[in-house]
Amino acid sequence: MFTDAPGRAAGSVVGLAFWVALLSVATTRYARGERPWASSATLWLAGLVAAGNIGLTAIHLKAGVGGWRPFVGGVLGILAVFLAVASRDKAAGLGGAAQDSGT
């Protein structure tokens, strides 16, 4: 793949790296609790993953190739954004509730 279509292969590696980075940040948030940078990093990475996967889906649709795999990637990218926003809202709600009960 790297010799036949190096640009496509590099794009696949970059997309996979963004997914791995998103998984790492989400795992860190789950295992160690909320960090000041983790929520923003999750949103940014989820947005990049979603944009990349939606773009990939659009390219496959235009070319008429790919079958169901590009659609699944696009849906998972959008789901990642929704979950990142939901987790941020939940963390903000828990932080606010903890502060209110302590005063």
N, C-alpha and C positions, 0 to 999 in steps of 0.2 A: 504494500500500500504506500509506503514512503517513497518508493522509486517510481511508481506509476502516477501517483497524484500527491505530491508532497504538500501542497497547500491544503488539500482536504484532510490529509493525515494530521497536519499540524493543528488544524481547526478542531479535529476530534480530540486530540490530546489536550488542548486548551479547555475545551468544553468539559472534558472529564476532570481536569484539574479544578475547575470552578465547582463542580459537583462535590468533589472530595473536600475542598475548602469549606463549602457550605455544611457538609456533614460534620467536619471537624469542629466548626464554630458551634453548631447546634448541640453536638455531644458535650462540648465544654460547658455550654450554658446549662445543660441538664445535669452534668456530673458535679460541677463546682458552684452552681448557683449563678445568679445574674451578676455580670460584670458591667462596668460602665461602657466599655467598648463593644461588648458582645451583641447587644441588641441592634446597634447600628450596623455592625459587620454582617449580621444575619440578614438584615433588610437589603443592604447593598449587594451581597452575594446572591440572594434570592432574586433580586431584580436583574442582575447580570445573567443568571441561569435562565430565567424566564425569557428575557430578550433574545438570548442566543437560541433557545429552543423554538421560540415562535418564529424567528428568522429562518431557522433551519426547516421548519415546517412549511413556511411560505415558499422557500426555494424548491422543496420537493414537490409541493403542489403545482408550482409553475412548470416544472419539468415533467410532471406526471409520473413520477417514480417514487419509490420508497415504501409503498403499502401503508400499514398501520403504525409502524415504528416511529416515524416522525410525529404523528398525531399524539402518540403516547408521551413522547418527550415534551411536546408543547403543553399538554395537559399537566404533566408532572411539574413543569416549570411554573405554570400559573398556580398550581397547588402549593408549591414552595413559597411563593409570595404571600398567598393567603395565610398559610400557617405561620410565616414570619410575622405578619401583621397581628395575627391573633395572639401569638405568644408574647409580643410586645405589649399589647393591650392588657393581657392577663397579668404580666409582670408589673405593669404600672398600677393596675387595680390592687394587687396584693401589697405593693409597697405603700400605696396610699392608705389602705385599710390598717396596715401595721402601724403606720405613723399616727393615724387618728385614734387608735385604741390606746396608744401609749401616752397621750396627752391629757 
